[in-house]
Amino acid sequence: MSFILRAALVAVTLNAVPAQAAPLTLEQAVARATASAPAIAAGRAAVDAARGGRVQAAVRPNPVVSINAENVVGVPVDRTFREQAQVTATYEQRLERAGKRTARIALADADIAVAQAAGAVFGLDLAQQVQRAFSDVLLADEAVAVATRTLAIEETLAREAQRRVTAARDPLFVGTAAEARVAKAVLALAQARARAQNTRAALAQYWGGAADAMEVSGDLLALPRTGTLAAADDRVAAAEVARAGAALAREKTLARQDWTVGAGTRWIRPSQSAALVATVSIPIGRFDRNQGNIARAAADRTRAEFAAEAARLDRQRQLDRLLREARLAAAQAQAIRSDLLPRHRKALAQVREGYARGGFTFRDLQDAADRIITAEDDYLAALAAVRAAEAGIDRLTGRLADAVDGAEPEKR
């Protein structure tokens, strides 16, 4: 390897490799991200807003005070009208009938339940994003290890090729080709280390931390944990169905007309006397009985019920599919690591021995090394497929719910 390439590799290594620190687990990363996520804070604000709506829903209608003056001014203008003046003051109160206030409170309670359930789902969605970023770091570290092994192989082949070129047993282009492969491996390692640093920065951005000293721990070959569908998603669906039912109940109460009752006094100037006055206002529900809104609310409740069941079936199908994909990808990664790669490495060793004796050409050596590189790439792709499926599985099963719930909100 040339001096310039080695110097470039050392520079990239010094700049890209983070300092050693306590390994960060996935659960810790999720807790950190949740504690400082604006989306989670927005969810809590939505719950507070719904609780404010609950307070307002419990408020009764305001009373009305009316003052009515009669015969104060008339035509012709003389004292006749003023002497016959009458003034009436009344206090009126609308009476909510058919349980309107109770239904209104129940609907507000349903809004709170929906907001709380939605907040839990926001947390699981964020956890999935963090898990993907966390897996990217693990995969990037594994890619660095693969690139390091590849560089070691290429350097070994280059040394062997150079010995044969020096001994005039191979032409000069063999040494040049070997050096080109080393240069390519050096560049691949530098890029892998840069990607590893970038993935750390992307993960640390979820809580505004530093990426330089970050180390993560995790098993890329571990199979995703199975489980049932997340309770958070079921609670959201149930809360939305319950809210639709509460909305229907409220619309039914609006079919009954409210009464307005009042009482007061009337002052009669001609006789300098006062009298009690009582009023009752009863709307006649002849045309508008809120029938249209009741039909719409009933249809909305039916829609919510079917939508909840459809969403549950869809989540179950996704979970089953991701579990199958994860098992297939994990089996492929395990087979490559435990069976295919050892065979390719053994074949390379055999070709190297034959090449040193002159039984094989440098082309044969290249082919054997390329088969290892291809297998390593397939291994990384299989690991990525496992981890991608795991993020979806853990989101659907709510495995990281405890990490989300246990996070303390960041003080702002």
Phi, psi and omega in degrees: 000139181289159180297322182295317180295318179295320178296320178296319180296317179296320180296315179296321180298315181296325183277333190260329185284122181286158177290155181292139178208172178297131182300140180262129178271165179298317181298321178294321178297318179295318180297319179296315181295320181293323183295334185242011185278126176298328180297323178291319177298323177296323177296319178294322178295325178296322177295317178299321178296319179295324177292325173298321175297327177294320177298315181293325181295332182278353183285136178277161179298145178286145175285166181233130175253125182240142175234123184236122180247131180238152176057039180272315180226143178206185180236130356289157183281110174207190185279353185299313182293316182297326179288340179258013184296146175224137180235129181240128175242126183230152174244118185242144180224129176278131180258115178283127183248167175064024176073033181298315182294318178298317180293323179294320178294319179298322178293320178294321176298322178294323176298321178297316180298320178296316181296319179295316180294320179295325178298321177295323179292322176304319180297319179292322177297318178295319179299323178296318178297317180294320180297320177297316178296322178296316178296325177300322178294314179299316180293322179295321177296320178294324177295325176296317179297319178296315180297325178294317178296320179296318178298320179298319178295314183295321178295320178296316179295323180295320179295318179294320178295320181295325177297319180288324177295317179298325179276007180061029177264345175226153180290167183298326184295338178296316178295321178295317179297321178295319177296324177295321178293324177295316179300320178296320179293322177298315179296319179297321179293318178299317179294320179297319179291324177294320177295323178298319177292321179295320179294325177295319179296320179295321178291316182294336180295340180293337176231009177071030181266180178268140183263342188298319185261017186274129171234139182241156179232138179178158181253110182290334182271354182292137177288142176300147179281136178273170179173180178273171180298148184298137178293333182297317179294321178295323179293323177298313180298315179296321179294321179292322176295317179296322178295320177297322176294321178294323178295321178296316179299321179293318179298326178293324179293331180287351176288336178271132183280143177275147175262151174237121181245152180208162178211152181186196181230151176238128177261127183248112187290318183304321182259359182051048182231171179228151180220150176281144180232134176234137181230147174221126179243119183236106176295145179264115181279064183275318184252306185267104175244022178060026185294325180293315179294326177294317179296320179295317180295323178296318178294322178296322178294317177298318178299318180296321179295313180293321180296322179296316180292320178297319180293322179295316179297321179295318178296322179294320178296317178298318180298314180298318181295315181295325177296318178295315180297320180295318180296317180296314181294321179295320178296321178295314180298318180295320180294320179295316184290317187268340185238304188291310182298316176301323179293317180294322178293322177296318178296321178297317179299320179293320178294322179298318178297315179293325179294320179296330179271354181088011181276341179232160177265169176298331177298319176297322178295318178298316181299318180295319178292322180295326178295325176293316181298317179297318179296321178296320177297318177296324178296314178297320179295320178294319177298319179297322179294321178297313183290326177295317178294323180297319179299318177292321180295313181296328176293316183290328180267350180068033184298328183266017181298323181294322178295324178290314183291331183277355181284134177271130181302141179285137179281132182245000000 
